[in-house]
């Protein structure tokens, strides 16, 4: 009887040890292979809504992500650039940021910086392209960021938006710490984060309903925010470039929906009235035969798409900078 009891006890210990070992292996694998357990952390802000917490480093699905002291997806920087530095500030949402699917080296800002560095640019010996962005930011978030931090003495400010941003709601910090995509602390285990993201159902945030039901002319409000970004840029003697990317479903037929067409027309007329240098990526993407090969999903771009956007931005920047040198 005692022998049987010891055998059962030993078997239970072995089973427990195997389970613990398996869980430990899963935990290590989730951390090392996928980066679970170390997500990017967000902080709430009354004006901006939310920002990526400063000074973070992580890897997600093998892609390196670094956030500097100003909540940018950029390397650490000095507020005042050294002389003879061409500094460009990109403001944007997840398209500019690149998200978990983009390695730090392959963001639009870093691709643009490498390309500009490889070519000679009159009067400049250094190039810095700063990336101030966060998921789901709209023009009002980006305006608030610019009002808070300034443009870091950038010669050019690039505002990168997509069609949906014309309908972006007011900045809010409500998702921070309550939406799985905007955590405000690290999970205790990588396995816990996996369950929270893909197994457990997302709890609704009732207060967000008032934000989502914001009344008034939303497109007009966002155009006004863009106008204020332009004014701040002009006041600091910087150039302003606005570029808009389409949703994948807008390409080809049937194309943009009626309300998107109207908003796009308003934006086009607005940029002419405000004398804003504006690039609409829709005609460019419509000219690409296999356009699906540059998209990550319905909104975001992959490496090839980021390359295309950075090349389009670079051409416009060179025209702006060349014009300045000719004056």
C-alpha positions in Angstrom: 0.0 0.0 0.0 2.8 2.4 1.0 4.7 1.5 -2.2 1.7 2.3 -4.4 1.2 5.6 -2.6 4.8 6.6 -3.2 4.5 5.6 -6.9 1.4 7.7 -7.3 3.0 10.6 -5.5 6.1 10.3 -7.7 4.0 10.2 -10.8 2.2 13.4 -9.8 5.5 15.1 -9.1 6.8 14.1 -12.6 3.6 15.3 -14.3 3.8 18.6 -12.4 7.4 19.0 -13.3 6.6 18.3 -17.0 3.8 20.8 -16.9 6.0 23.5 -15.3 8.7 22.7 -17.8 6.3 23.0 -20.7 4.9 26.3 -19.4 8.4 27.6 -19.0 9.3 26.6 -22.5 6.2 28.3 -23.9 7.0 31.4 -21.9 10.5 31.6 -23.2 9.4 30.9 -26.7 6.7 33.6 -26.7 9.2 36.1 -25.4 12.2 35.2 -27.6 10.3 34.4 -30.9 7.4 36.8 -30.8 8.2 39.4 -28.2 5.1 38.8 -26.0 5.5 39.9 -22.4 7.2 43.2 -23.5 4.6 45.2 -25.4 5.0 48.9 -26.1 3.5 50.9 -23.2 1.2 54.0 -23.7 0.6 57.0 -21.5 -2.5 59.1 -21.4 -2.3 62.8 -22.1 -5.1 65.4 -21.7 -4.4 67.3 -24.9 -2.7 64.7 -27.2 -4.9 61.8 -26.0 -2.1 59.3 -25.7 1.6 58.8 -26.5 4.0 55.9 -26.6 5.8 56.0 -23.3 9.3 57.4 -23.8 12.6 55.4 -23.8 11.3 52.0 -24.8 12.9 49.1 -26.7 11.3 45.8 -27.7 11.0 43.2 -30.5 7.6 42.1 -31.8 7.6 39.1 -34.2 11.3 39.6 -34.8 11.0 43.3 -35.6 13.0 45.8 -33.6 11.0 48.8 -32.1 12.7 51.8 -30.4 10.9 54.8 -28.9 13.0 57.8 -27.9 12.7 60.3 -25.1 10.1 62.3 -27.1 7.8 59.4 -27.7 9.0 59.1 -31.3 9.8 55.9 -33.2 13.3 57.3 -33.7 16.8 57.3 -32.2 17.6 59.5 -29.3 18.1 63.1 -30.4 19.1 66.6 -29.3 16.4 69.2 -29.2 18.6 71.6 -31.2 20.3 70.0 -34.2 24.0 70.5 -34.9 24.7 73.0 -37.7 24.5 71.9 -41.3 21.9 69.2 -40.4 18.8 68.6 -42.5 16.1 67.7 -40.0 12.7 66.5 -41.2 9.8 65.8 -38.8 7.2 63.3 -39.9 3.8 63.4 -38.0 1.4 60.5 -38.5 -0.5 57.5 -37.3 0.3 53.8 -37.6 1.3 54.2 -41.2 4.2 56.4 -40.3 4.8 54.4 -37.1 5.0 51.1 -38.9 3.7 49.1 -35.9 4.8 45.6 -34.9 5.0 44.4 -38.5 7.8 46.8 -39.4 11.4 46.7 -38.3 12.9 50.0 -37.1 15.2 50.1 -40.1 12.3 49.7 -42.5 9.9 52.5 -41.3 9.2 55.3 -43.8 11.3 57.7 -41.8 14.4 55.5 -41.7 14.1 54.6 -45.4 13.9 58.3 -46.2 16.8 59.2 -44.0 19.1 56.5 -45.5 18.2 57.6 -49.0 18.8 61.3 -48.3 22.1 60.4 -46.5 23.3 58.5 -49.5 23.0 61.4 -51.8 24.6 64.8 -51.6 22.3 67.6 -50.5 23.5 71.2 -50.9 24.5 72.9 -47.6 23.8 69.8 -45.4 26.3 67.3 -44.0 23.9 65.4 -41.8 20.3 64.2 -42.2 17.8 63.4 -39.5 14.2 62.2 -40.1 12.1 62.2 -36.9 9.0 60.0 -36.6 6.4 61.4 -34.2 3.5 59.0 -34.6 1.2 56.6 -32.8 -1.6 54.1 -33.7 -4.9 55.8 -34.7 -3.7 59.3 -34.3 -5.6 61.9 -36.3 -4.8 65.5 -37.2 -5.9 66.8 -33.8 -3.5 64.4 -32.0 -0.7 65.4 -34.3 -1.5 69.1 -33.8 -1.4 68.7 -30.0 1.9 66.9 -30.2 3.4 69.7 -32.3 2.0 72.3 -29.8 3.5 70.4 -26.9 7.0 69.7 -28.3 7.5 72.1 -31.2 9.0 70.9 -34.5 12.5 70.4 -33.2 13.8 73.0 -35.6 13.0 70.8 -38.6 13.4 72.5 -41.9 10.4 70.5 -43.2 7.4 69.1 -41.4 5.6 66.2 -43.2 2.1 65.3 -42.2 1.3 61.8 -43.3 -2.4 61.0 -43.1 -4.8 58.4 -44.7 -8.4 58.8 -45.9 -9.8 57.7 -42.5 -8.0 60.5 -40.8 -10.3 63.0 -42.4 -13.0 61.5 -40.1 -10.8 61.1 -37.0 -12.5 61.9 -33.7 -11.3 64.1 -30.8 -8.2 62.9 -28.9 -8.9 60.8 -25.9 -6.9 58.9 -23.3 -9.8 56.5 -22.6 -8.2 53.5 -24.4 -5.0 53.7 -22.3 -4.9 50.8 -19.9 -8.3 49.6 -21.0 -7.9 48.6 -24.6 -5.6 45.6 -25.2 -3.9 47.6 -28.0 -2.9 50.5 -25.6 -1.5 48.8 -22.4 -0.1 51.1 -19.7 1.9 48.4 -17.9 3.8 45.2 -18.7 1.9 41.9 -18.3 3.2 39.5 -15.6 3.8 36.8 -18.2 4.1 36.5 -22.0 1.4 33.8 -21.8 -0.9 36.3 -20.1 -0.5 38.8 -22.9 -1.2 36.1 -25.5 -4.4 35.2 -23.7 -5.4 38.8 -23.3 -4.8 39.7 -27.0 -6.2 36.6 -28.8 -8.3 34.5 -26.4 -10.1 36.8 -23.9 -12.8 39.0 -25.3 -12.1 42.8 -25.3 -14.1 44.6 -22.7 -16.1 47.5 -24.2 -15.3 51.1 -23.0 -18.7 52.7 -22.7 -17.4 56.2 -22.4 -15.9 56.0 -25.9 -19.4 56.1 -27.3 -19.6 59.9 -26.7 -16.3 60.4 -28.5 -17.3 58.2 -31.4 -20.6 60.1 -31.7 -18.9 63.5 -31.8 -21.2 66.0 -33.5 -20.5 68.6 -36.1 -18.5 68.9 -39.3 -15.8 66.3 -38.4 -14.0 66.7 -41.8 -14.0 70.5 -41.3 -12.6 70.2 -37.8 -9.8 68.0 -39.0 -9.0 70.4 -41.9 -8.8 73.2 -39.4 -6.3 71.1 -37.4 -4.2 70.7 -40.5 -4.4 74.4 -41.1 -3.1 75.0 -37.6 -0.3 72.6 -38.2 0.6 74.5 -41.3 0.5 77.8 -39.4 2.8 76.5 -36.6 5.2 75.2 -39.3 5.1 78.6 -41.1 5.7 80.5 -37.8 8.9 78.5 -37.3 10.1 79.2 -40.8 9.7 75.6 -41.9 8.3 74.1 -45.0 5.1 72.0 -44.8 4.3 68.9 -46.9 1.0 67.0 -46.7 0.7 63.5 -48.1 -2.4 61.2 -48.0 -2.6 57.5 -48.6 -5.8 55.7 -49.6 -7.4 52.6 -48.1 -6.7 49.5 -50.3 -10.4 49.2 -51.2 -10.3 52.7 -52.7 -7.9 51.6 -55.4 -9.4 50.5 -58.7 -13.1 50.0 -59.1 -15.6 50.9 -57.6 -13.1 53.2 -55.8 -13.7 55.5 -52.9 -17.2 55.7 -51.4 -19.3 58.8 -51.9 -18.6 60.3 -48.5 -14.8 59.7 -49.0 -14.9 61.3 -52.5 -16.6 64.4 -51.0 -14.0 64.6 -48.2 -11.2 64.2 -50.6 -12.5 67.0 -52.8 -12.8 69.2 -49.7 -9.2 68.4 -48.8 -8.0 69.1 -52.4 -9.7 72.5 -52.5 -8.5 73.3 -49.0 -4.9 72.6 -49.9 -5.2 74.9 -52.9 -6.7 77.7 -50.9 -4.1 77.3 -48.1 -1.3 76.9 -50.7 -0.2 73.6 -49.1 2.1 71.3 -51.0 -0.1 68.2 -51.2 0.5 64.7 -52.5 -2.4 62.3 -53.0 -1.1 58.8 -53.2 -4.3 57.4 -54.8 -3.4 58.2 -58.4 0.1 56.8 -57.9 -1.1 53.6 -56.4 -3.8 53.3 -59.1 -1.0 53.2 -61.6 0.6 50.2 -60.0 -0.3 46.8 -61.7 0.1 44.6 -58.6 -0.8 47.1 -56.0 -1.7 44.5 -53.4 2.0 43.7 -53.1 2.7 47.0 -51.4 -0.1 46.7 -48.7 0.2 44.9 -45.4 -3.6 45.1 -44.9 -6.5 47.4 -45.9 -4.8 50.5 -44.5 -1.1 49.8 -43.8 1.9 49.2 -46.0 4.6 46.6 -46.1 8.3 47.2 -46.8 7.7 47.8 -50.5 4.9 50.2 -49.8 7.1 52.1 -47.3 9.8 52.3 -49.9 7.3 53.8 -52.4 6.0 56.4 -50.0 9.5 57.4 -48.9 10.5 57.8 -52.5 7.5 60.0 -53.2 8.2 62.2 -50.1 11.9 62.4 -51.1 11.1 63.7 -54.6 8.9 66.4 -53.1 11.4 67.4 -50.5 14.2 67.7 -53.1 12.0 70.1 -55.1 11.2 72.2 -52.0 14.9 72.3 -50.9 16.1 72.9 -54.4 13.7 75.8 -54.7 15.1 77.3 -51.5 18.7 77.1 -52.7 17.8 78.9 -56.0 16.3 81.9 -54.1 
